[in-house]
Amino acid sequence: MRGGWRGSMGTVGGLTRTYGLHNDFGKDEDGGPAPELSCAMFKRIAAYFNPYWKQWAVILACIAASAALGVLPPFCVGLILDRAIPEGDTQLLGLLAGAMVGLAVIGGLIGVLQQSLTARAGQSIMYDLRNSLFQHLQQMSIHFYTSTRSGEIVSRINNDVNAVQGVATGTLVSIASNLATLVATSVALFSMHWKLAAMAVLIVPAFYLPSRVVGRIRRRLSAETQARQAGLLAFLHERLHVGGSILTKIFGQREPDAAAFGEKSAKLRDLHVKQAVVGRWLFMILSVFSAVGPALIFWYGGYQVIQQELTPGLLVAFAALLTLLYRPLMQLATVYVDIQAAVAVFERIFEYLDMAPGVADRADAKPLEKVTGRVTFEKVCFAFPKRPKILTHGDDAAPDAAPEAPFGLQEVEFTIEPGQQVALVGPSGAGKTTITYLLPRFYDPEGGRILLDGTDLREIPQEALRRHIGMVTQETFLFHASVLDNLLYAKPGAKKEEIEAACRAANIHDFIAGLPDGYRTVVGERGFRLSGGEKQRVSIARALLKDPAILILDEATSSLDATSEFLIQEALEKLLRGRTSLIIAHRLSTILSSDKIVVLDKGRVIESGRHDELVAHGGLYAGLFEQQFGKVLESERRTADV
């Protein structure tokens, strides 16, 4: 949250991880009115339908056949009334009655085939969209995930993509079916009696205007509804998550959270009600127009029958066909409204697909065949990018705040030799975590270069680079899966012996073996079934299994008991051995044993060297060291003297 409290007390290790968020959030831009539908938008949507054009061709053929068969029963009724009954032709009567049944059977079979193909095509389009969106989001930078609620992301992939099925299986098929019925019915009507047909189509333009007005309203309501659903899902994801549930109970926020949920649900309810009411008003208006046409036909046609210029059978058949004219017109009018709502859904999906990944590989990037682990930072400058523009509405929008100076790194320079251990120290917010994020290319520097064995990291494909880098973070993340699955995430296909060796080195094998299901034991959401120390040792085992040349470590053991801290420290010594290591150091032993200490403040390297050199220099490091460890060392000296 911007403008919030920030601790001013610095530490050698920088215990608080801010990830640059305290300067990360910018003011959201206000969204303007919804743009008019464009050919470019329709072409982009059509691109997802093109791979299945053969299925759509058969679907359209089925629709055309159904429309042609649909206009034949009224002709049968007309012949029954005008010929079979007056002439007493029982054979013709039976033939026409049987034809009506046969047409219904054939039409039903065609409908089953059409529905089957439509469902398959619709699900295939959803599959393609969901995969495209997921794969694109995998490429997004860490910044995207630190500035976007996870519930919002899940809503785009789930709710919005699911809404696309309605477009494929409902809206488009409805357009094609109603157009085919409209054409077939118009041909039949004009072939029966062109004067009555002309009168019937006089009110057709009246169907367009209300549908256009309501369509714009529905498009806006649809976009806002999807956004509200995303906000509600994000709220649920946070509050009903195990961590959120614990916070709710600890701070007694059950009733306020329930009230907030009720408020969000009420806003979503009101939006759905508005959509339903707007749709009903449109249906009412169109129903009035559709009643005017038959009334005119029966008035004029009845007069023609009285004057014996028209047969009753023809009038009845014409009236029956008339329902096939106005019904598709009404549905096409509402389809226009549905198209507006569908476009709003696609716009939300395309909004994510159009976000450029913060880090992209060059076309000529080549992986390094062998890595020795020499890392060089040359005048590296970096500032966190602005928050990505996300559709937000109402209370989900980001709050306004005064602009702040960009946070980042300024001409950072230092070198880590192969196998060397370098500790990063400095006040909280000095830029330590930012440096560890630049090395695996979670971000790219805006100025300067980072070299690995003399090669600019931007000349190495991201996936190839990260194969040589391991990370053990302060906040260990484990999937809601078994211990084995979490370990195999680092090295799929690893043998049992490799896994157990890594776990033994991390001092966690005996614990895992003692679990109810051993390595098959599920660790729970974010590993909540394990203690902090156990999770960290699993994380260390995972890094050991990967066996990287370069290790990034955010060393945090301050919240652990003495036994866990000892086990973790022993495991870390094995993990660090022989690797190029970049460590955000919190422990005195780590700082003292490092080959080099890099001291940061406000995004700059203030000092670098070994512990004794920096203490003798009397600069920032000496002050921070005395502040954090001076009393501890003095206490140890007094104890030794006694």
C-alpha positions in Angstrom: 0.0 0.0 0.0 1.4 3.3 -1.0 2.1 5.9 1.6 2.1 3.3 4.4 4.5 3.1 7.3 8.0 2.1 6.7 10.5 1.1 9.3 13.5 3.4 9.5 15.8 1.2 11.5 18.4 -0.4 9.2 20.0 -3.8 9.7 23.1 -5.5 8.3 21.1 -8.1 6.6 17.9 -6.1 5.9 15.4 -8.5 7.5 12.4 -7.0 5.8 11.9 -7.9 2.2 10.0 -5.1 0.3 10.6 -6.3 -3.3 10.5 -2.7 -4.4 6.7 -2.5 -3.7 7.0 0.6 -1.5 7.6 2.6 -4.7 5.9 0.2 -7.1 2.3 1.3 -7.4 1.3 4.1 -9.7 -2.1 5.7 -10.1 -4.5 3.8 -12.3 -5.6 5.5 -15.5 -9.3 6.2 -15.8 -11.0 4.1 -18.5 -12.9 6.0 -21.1 -16.1 4.9 -22.8 -16.2 1.6 -24.5 -14.9 1.9 -28.1 -17.0 1.1 -31.1 -16.9 -2.4 -32.5 -14.1 -2.5 -35.1 -13.2 -4.8 -37.9 -9.8 -5.3 -36.4 -11.4 -6.7 -33.2 -13.6 -9.0 -35.2 -10.6 -10.2 -37.3 -8.7 -10.9 -34.1 -11.6 -12.9 -32.6 -12.1 -14.7 -35.9 -8.4 -15.9 -35.8 -9.4 -18.3 -33.0 -12.2 -19.8 -35.1 -10.2 -20.2 -38.3 -8.4 -23.5 -37.3 -11.8 -25.2 -37.1 -13.2 -23.9 -40.3 -14.1 -27.4 -41.6 -16.2 -28.0 -38.5 -17.9 -24.6 -38.9 -18.6 -25.4 -42.6 -20.5 -28.5 -41.6 -22.2 -26.6 -38.8 -23.3 -23.9 -41.3 -24.5 -26.6 -43.7 -26.6 -28.2 -40.9 -28.0 -24.8 -40.1 -29.0 -24.1 -43.7 -30.6 -27.6 -44.0 -32.5 -27.0 -40.8 -33.7 -23.6 -42.0 -34.9 -25.1 -45.4 -36.7 -27.9 -43.6 -38.3 -25.5 -41.1 -40.3 -23.6 -43.8 -41.8 -26.7 -45.3 -44.4 -27.7 -42.6 -46.5 -24.5 -43.2 -46.8 -25.4 -46.9 -48.0 -28.9 -45.8 -50.7 -27.2 -43.6 -51.8 -25.0 -46.5 -52.2 -27.9 -48.8 -54.1 -29.9 -46.2 -56.6 -27.0 -45.7 -56.9 -25.9 -49.4 -56.7 -29.3 -51.2 -56.7 -32.5 -49.1 -59.7 -31.7 -46.9 -61.9 -29.8 -49.5 -61.3 -32.5 -52.1 -61.6 -35.4 -49.7 -58.2 -36.8 -50.8 -57.3 -39.1 -47.9 -54.2 -40.4 -49.6 -52.8 -36.8 -50.0 -53.9 -36.1 -46.4 -51.9 -39.0 -45.1 -48.9 -38.2 -47.3 -48.8 -34.6 -46.0 -49.2 -35.6 -42.4 -46.5 -38.2 -42.7 -44.3 -35.6 -44.4 -44.6 -33.3 -41.4 -43.5 -36.1 -39.0 -40.6 -37.0 -41.3 -39.4 -33.4 -41.6 -39.4 -33.2 -37.7 -37.3 -36.4 -37.5 -34.8 -35.3 -40.1 -34.5 -31.9 -38.6 -33.9 -33.4 -35.1 -31.1 -35.6 -36.4 -29.5 -32.7 -38.1 -29.8 -30.7 -34.9 -28.0 -33.4 -32.9 -25.1 -33.4 -35.4 -24.9 -29.6 -35.3 -24.9 -29.4 -31.5 -22.2 -32.1 -31.3 -19.9 -30.2 -33.7 -20.7 -26.9 -32.1 -19.8 -28.1 -28.6 -16.5 -29.6 -29.9 -15.6 -26.4 -31.8 -16.5 -24.2 -28.8 -14.5 -26.3 -26.3 -11.5 -26.3 -28.7 -11.5 -22.5 -29.0 -11.7 -22.3 -25.2 -8.7 -24.7 -24.9 -6.6 -22.6 -27.3 -7.5 -19.4 -25.6 -6.8 -20.7 -22.1 -3.5 -22.2 -23.2 -2.4 -19.0 -25.0 -3.3 -17.0 -21.9 -1.5 -19.3 -19.5 1.6 -19.5 -21.6 1.7 -15.7 -22.1 1.3 -15.1 -18.3 4.1 -17.5 -17.7 6.4 -15.0 -19.5 5.3 -12.0 -17.5 7.8 -10.5 -15.1 7.7 -10.8 -11.4 6.5 -7.2 -11.3 3.2 -8.2 -12.9 2.5 -10.7 -10.2 3.5 -8.3 -7.4 1.1 -5.7 -8.7 -1.9 -7.9 -9.7 -4.1 -9.8 -7.4 -3.9 -13.6 -8.0 -7.7 -13.8 -7.9 -7.9 -11.4 -10.8 -5.5 -13.5 -12.8 -7.5 -16.7 -12.1 -10.7 -14.9 -13.1 -9.3 -14.0 -16.5 -8.2 -17.5 -17.2 -11.3 -19.2 -15.8 -14.4 -16.9 -15.9 -13.6 -14.9 -18.9 -12.5 -17.8 -21.0 -15.5 -19.8 -20.0 -17.7 -16.9 -21.2 -16.2 -17.4 -24.6 -18.0 -20.8 -24.9 -21.3 -18.9 -24.9 -20.0 -16.9 -27.8 -19.0 -19.9 -29.9 -21.8 -22.3 -29.0 -24.6 -19.7 -28.5 -24.1 -16.3 -30.1 -22.4 -17.3 -33.4 -24.7 -20.3 -34.0 -27.7 -18.2 -33.2 -26.6 -15.6 -35.8 -26.1 -18.2 -38.5 -29.3 -20.1 -37.6 -31.5 -17.0 -37.5 -30.0 -15.5 -40.7 -30.6 -18.8 -42.5 -34.2 -19.0 -41.2 -34.8 -15.4 -42.1 -33.6 -15.9 -45.7 -35.6 -19.2 -46.2 -38.7 -17.7 -44.6 -38.5 -14.5 -46.7 -38.2 -16.5 -49.9 -41.2 -18.7 -48.9 -43.3 -15.6 -48.0 -42.7 -13.8 -51.2 -43.3 -16.9 -53.2 -46.7 -17.2 -51.5 -48.0 -13.6 -51.7 -45.7 -10.7 -52.4 -48.1 -8.0 -51.2 -48.5 -9.6 -47.8 -44.8 -10.2 -47.6 -44.0 -6.6 -48.4 -46.4 -5.5 -45.6 -44.8 -8.0 -43.2 -41.3 -6.5 -43.7 -42.3 -2.9 -43.3 -41.7 -3.0 -39.5 -38.4 -4.8 -39.8 -36.2 -1.6 -39.3 -38.0 -1.0 -36.0 -36.1 -3.9 -34.5 -32.7 -2.3 -35.0 -32.8 0.9 -33.0 -33.6 -0.5 -29.5 -31.2 -3.3 -29.9 -28.4 -0.9 -30.7 -29.1 1.3 -27.6 -29.5 -1.7 -25.3 -26.4 -3.4 -26.8 -24.2 -0.5 -25.7 -25.6 -0.6 -22.2 -25.1 -4.4 -22.0 -21.5 -4.1 -23.2 -20.7 -1.7 -20.4 -22.6 -3.7 -17.8 -20.9 -6.9 -19.0 -17.4 -5.5 -18.7 -18.2 -4.1 -15.2 -19.7 -7.4 -14.1 -16.7 -9.4 -15.2 -14.4 -7.0 -13.3 -16.6 -7.3 -10.2 -16.5 -11.0 -10.4 -12.7 -10.9 -10.6 -12.6 -8.7 -7.5 -14.9 -11.0 -5.6 -12.8 -14.0 -6.6 -9.6 -12.2 -5.5 -11.2 -11.4 -2.2 -12.3 -15.1 -1.7 -8.9 -16.3 -2.7 -7.2 -14.2 0.0 -9.7 -14.6 2.8 -10.4 -18.3 2.4 -6.7 -19.1 1.9 -5.1 -20.8 5.0 -2.9 -17.8 5.7 -5.8 -15.3 5.3 -8.0 -17.5 7.5 -5.4 -17.4 10.2 -5.1 -13.6 10.0 -8.9 -13.3 10.1 -9.1 -15.3 13.3 -6.1 -13.7 15.0 -7.3 -10.1 14.4 -11.0 -10.9 14.9 -12.0 -9.7 11.5 -14.6 -12.3 10.7 -17.6 -9.9 10.9 -15.9 -7.0 9.0 -14.8 -9.5 6.3 -18.3 -10.9 6.1 -19.6 -7.4 5.7 -17.1 -6.6 3.0 -17.9 -9.8 1.2 -21.6 -9.0 1.5 -21.0 -5.5 0.0 -19.1 -6.9 -3.0 -21.7 -9.6 -3.5 -24.5 -7.0 -3.4 -22.7 -4.9 -6.1 -22.4 -8.0 -8.3 -26.0 -8.9 -7.6 -27.2 -5.4 -8.6 -25.2 -5.6 -11.9 -26.8 -8.9 -12.8 -30.2 -7.5 -12.0 -29.5 -4.5 -14.2 -28.5 -6.8 -17.1 -31.6 -8.9 -16.7 -33.9 -5.8 -16.5 -32.3 -4.2 -19.6 -32.7 -7.4 -21.5 -36.3 -7.7 -20.5 -37.1 -4.1 -21.6 -35.6 -5.0 -25.0 -37.7 -8.2 -25.2 -40.8 -6.2 -24.3 -40.2 -3.6 -27.0 -39.5 -6.3 -29.6 -42.5 -8.3 -28.6 -44.7 -5.3 -29.3 -43.2 -4.9 -32.8 -43.5 -8.6 -33.5 -47.2 -8.4 -32.6 -47.9 -5.6 -35.0 -46.9 -7.6 -38.1 -49.3 -10.5 -37.6 -52.1 -8.1 -36.7 -51.5 -6.3 -40.0 -51.4 -9.5 -41.9 -54.6 -10.9 -40.4 -56.3 -7.5 -41.0 -55.3 -7.2 -44.6 -55.3 -11.0 -45.4 -58.7 -11.5 -43.7 -60.1 -8.8 -45.9 -58.6 -10.6 -48.9 -60.2 -13.9 -47.8 -63.6 -12.1 -47.4 -63.2 -10.7 -50.9 -62.3 -14.2 -52.1 -59.0 -13.0 -53.4 -57.1 -15.3 -51.0 -57.7 -18.8 -49.7 -58.0 -19.5 -45.9 -55.3 -22.1 -46.2 -52.9 -19.7 -47.8 -53.6 -17.1 -45.0 -53.0 -19.7 -42.3 -49.8 -20.9 -43.9 -48.6 -17.4 -44.4 -49.3 -16.5 -40.7 -47.5 -19.7 -39.6 -44.5 -18.6 -41.7 -44.7 -15.1 -40.3 -43.6 -16.4 -36.8 -40.5 -17.8 -38.5 -39.8 -14.3 -39.8 -40.2 -12.3 -36.6 -38.8 -14.8 -34.2 -35.3 -14.8 -35.8 -35.6 -11.0 -36.1 -36.1 -10.7 -32.3 -33.3 -13.1 -31.7 -31.0 -11.3 -34.0 -31.8 -8.1 -32.2 -30.8 -9.6 -28.9 -27.8 -11.3 -30.5 -26.5 -7.8 -31.3 -26.7 -7.2 -27.6 -24.9 -10.5 -26.8 -22.2 -9.6 -29.3 -21.5 -6.4 -27.4 -21.2 -8.4 -24.2 -19.0 -11.0 -25.9 -16.7 -8.3 -27.2 -16.3 -7.0 -23.6 -15.2 -10.5 -22.6 -12.7 -10.8 -25.4 -11.4 -7.3 -24.7 -10.5 -8.4 -21.1 -8.7 -11.5 -22.4 -6.9 -9.5 -25.1 -5.9 -6.9 -22.5 -3.7 -9.6 -20.8 -2.5 -11.1 -24.1 -1.4 -7.6 -25.2 0.7 -7.0 -22.1 4.3 -7.2 -23.2 6.5 -9.4 -21.0 8.9 -7.3 -19.0 11.9 -9.5 -20.1 12.2 -10.9 -23.6 14.8 -13.0 -25.3 16.8 -11.6 -28.3 16.4 -13.4 -31.6 20.1 -14.2 -31.6 20.4 -15.3 -28.0 22.4 -18.4 -27.5 22.8 -20.6 -24.4 26.2 -21.0 -22.7 27.5 -24.5 -23.1 29.6 -24.5 -19.9 29.4 -22.1 -16.9 32.3 -21.4 -14.5 30.3 -18.9 -12.5 32.1 -15.5 -12.8 29.4 -12.8 -12.4 30.1 -9.1 -13.1 27.9 -6.1 -12.5 29.0 -3.2 -14.7 27.4 0.2 -13.9 24.0 -1.4 -13.5 21.0 0.9 -13.3 17.4 -0.1 -12.7 14.1 1.3 -11.7 10.9 -0.7 -11.2 8.4 -0.2 -14.0 5.0 1.3 -13.5 2.1 -0.9 -12.5 0.5 -2.6 -15.5 -2.8 -1.2 -16.5 -5.5 -3.5 -15.3 -9.3 -3.1 -15.6 -10.5 -2.0 -12.2 -13.8 -0.7 -11.0 -15.1 1.0 -7.9 -13.5 -0.2 -4.6 -11.1 -2.5 -6.4 -9.3 0.4 -8.1 -5.9 1.4 -6.8 -6.0 4.5 -4.5 -4.6 7.8 -5.6 -1.3 8.8 -4.2 1.3 11.4 -4.6 4.0 10.5 -7.2 7.2 9.3 -5.7 10.8 9.2 -7.1 11.6 5.9 -8.9 13.3 3.3 -6.7 16.1 1.2 -8.1 19.8 0.8 -8.5 22.3 3.4 -9.6 25.6 2.3 -11.3 26.1 -0.8 -9.2 29.5 -2.4 -9.8 31.0 -5.5 -8.3 32.4 -8.9 -9.4 31.9 -12.4 -8.0 34.7 -14.9 -9.0 33.9 -18.6 -9.6 33.2 -20.4 -6.4 33.3 -17.1 -4.4 30.8 -16.3 -1.7 29.5 -12.6 -1.7 27.3 -11.2 1.0 24.9 -8.3 0.4 24.2 -6.1 3.4 22.6 -2.8 4.0 19.5 -1.1 5.4 16.1 -2.4 4.4 15.1 -1.1 0.9 18.7 -0.6 -0.1 18.4 -2.7 -3.3 19.6 -6.2 -2.1 16.6 -8.2 -3.3 16.6 -6.2 -6.6 20.1 -7.3 -7.3 19.2 -10.9 -6.7 16.2 -10.5 -9.1 18.4 -9.1 -11.9 20.8 -12.0 -11.9 18.3 -14.7 -13.1 16.7 -12.0 -15.4 13.4 -11.6 -13.6 14.1 -8.0 -14.7 16.6 -6.6 -17.2 18.7 -3.5 -16.1 17.9 -0.2 -17.8 21.5 0.7 -17.9 24.9 -1.1 -17.7 25.4 -4.8 -18.0 25.4 -8.0 -16.0 27.9 -10.5 -17.3 28.1 -14.3 -16.8 31.5 -15.6 -17.8 32.0 -12.5 -19.9 28.6 -12.8 -21.7 25.9 -10.2 -21.3 22.9 -11.9 -19.7 20.6 -10.4 -22.3 22.4 -12.5 -24.9 21.5 -15.7 -23.1 18.0 -17.2 -23.3 16.2 -16.9 -20.0 15.4 -20.7 -19.7 19.0 -21.6 -20.5 20.4 -19.0 -18.0 18.1 -20.2 -15.2 19.2 -23.8 -15.6 22.5 -22.7 -14.0 21.0 -20.7 -11.2 19.4 -21.9 -8.0 17.5 -19.8 -5.4 16.6 -20.4 -1.8 14.3 -17.6 -0.8 13.4 -16.2 2.7 9.7 -17.1 2.1 9.7 -20.8 1.0 6.9 -21.7 -1.4 5.7 -25.2 -1.7 2.9 -26.5 -4.0 -0.2 -28.2 -2.5 1.3 -31.6 -3.5 3.5 -34.3 -2.1 7.0 -33.7 -0.8 8.3 -35.8 -3.8 6.4 -33.7 -6.3 7.8 -30.5 -4.8 11.3 -31.9 -5.1 10.9 -33.2 -8.6 9.9 -29.7 -9.7 13.6 -28.8 -9.6 14.6 -31.8 -11.6 11.8 -33.9 -13.3 12.9 -37.5 -13.7 15.4 -37.5 -10.9 16.2 -40.9 -9.5 15.2 -42.0 -6.0 18.9 -42.1 -5.0 19.5 -38.5 -6.1 16.4 -37.3 -4.2 17.3 -39.0 -1.0 21.0 -37.9 -1.2 19.8 -34.2 -1.6 17.4 -34.6 1.3 20.1 -36.1 3.5 22.5 -33.3 2.7 19.7 -30.9 3.6 19.1 -32.7 6.9 15.5 -33.4 6.0 15.5 -37.1 4.9 14.8 -38.6 8.3 11.9 -36.2 8.9 10.3 -37.0 5.5 10.8 -40.8 6.0 9.0 -40.5 9.3 5.9 -38.9 7.8 2.7 -41.0 7.4 3.2 -41.4 3.7 6.9 -40.7 3.5 7.9 -38.8 0.4 4.3 -39.1 -0.9 2.9 -37.0 2.0 1.0 -34.0 0.8 2.4 -30.8 2.4 -0.8 -28.7 2.2 -1.5 -25.3 0.8 1.8 -23.4 0.5 3.4 -26.1 2.7 1.4 -25.1 5.8 1.6 -28.6 7.2 5.3 -28.2 7.7 7.1 -25.9 10.1 9.2 -23.0 8.8 12.4 -24.9 9.3 11.1 -28.0 7.6 10.0 -26.0 4.6 13.4 -24.3 4.3 15.2 -27.6 4.4 12.9 -28.9 1.7 13.7 -25.8 -0.3 17.5 -26.4 0.2 17.1 -30.0 -0.8 15.3 -28.8 -4.0 18.2 -26.5 -4.8 20.7 -29.3 -4.1 18.8 -31.6 -6.5 19.0 -29.0 -9.2 22.8 -28.7 -8.6 23.3 -25.2 -10.0 26.6 -23.5 -10.7 25.3 -20.2 -9.2 23.3 -19.9 -6.0 21.2 -17.0 -4.8 20.3 -17.2 -1.1 18.1 -15.0 1.0 19.4 -16.3 4.4 16.8 -15.9 7.1 16.8 -18.0 10.2 15.9 -15.4 12.8 12.3 -16.8 13.3 13.5 -20.4 13.8 14.2 -22.4 16.9 17.9 -23.2 17.7 17.6 -26.8 16.5 16.1 -25.9 13.2 18.6 -23.1 12.7 21.5 -25.4 13.3 20.1 -28.0 10.9 19.5 -25.4 8.2 22.9 -23.8 8.7 24.6 -27.1 8.4 22.6 -27.8 5.2 23.5 -24.4 3.8 27.2 -25.1 4.2 26.9 -28.1 2.0 24.8 -26.2 -0.5 27.2 -23.3 -0.7 30.3 -25.5 -1.1 32.1 -24.9 -4.4 29.3 -22.7 -5.9 29.3 -19.0 -6.9 27.0 -17.6 -4.2 25.2 -14.3 -3.8 23.7 -14.1 -0.3 21.5 -11.5 1.4 23.2 -12.2 4.7 21.5 -12.0 8.1 23.8 -14.2 10.2 27.0 -13.0 11.6 28.8 -16.3 10.7 27.7 -15.9 7.1 29.0 -12.3 7.0 32.3 -13.2 8.6 32.9 -16.2 6.3 32.1 -14.4 3.1 34.9 -13.8 0.6 33.5 -10.3 -0.1 30.9 -8.1 1.5 29.0 -5.6 -0.7 27.4 -2.8 1.3 24.4 -1.1 -0.4 22.4 2.0 0.5 19.7 3.8 -1.6 20.5 1.7 -4.6 24.3 2.3 -4.6 27.3 0.3 -3.6 28.8 2.3 -0.8 31.5 -0.1 0.3 32.9 -3.5 -0.5 35.6 -5.7 1.0 36.1 -8.2 3.8 34.7 -7.8 7.3 37.9 -6.6 9.0 38.6 -4.0 6.2 35.0 -2.6 6.4 35.0 -2.4 10.2 38.4 -0.6 10.2 37.1 1.8 7.5 34.4 3.0 9.9 31.7 3.6 7.3 28.1 2.5 7.0 28.9 -1.2 7.4 30.7 -0.5 10.7 27.7 1.4 12.0 25.2 -1.3 11.0 27.4 -4.0 12.3 27.8 -2.4 15.7 24.1 -1.6 15.8 23.1 -5.2 15.1 25.9 -7.4 16.5 27.8 -5.2 18.9 25.8 -6.0 22.0 25.9 -9.7 21.1 29.7 -9.8 20.8 30.2 -7.7 23.9 28.0 -10.2 25.9 30.0 -13.1 24.5 33.3 -11.4 25.6 32.0 -10.8 29.1 30.9 -14.4 29.4 34.3 -15.6 28.2 36.1 -13.4 30.8 34.0 -14.8 33.6 
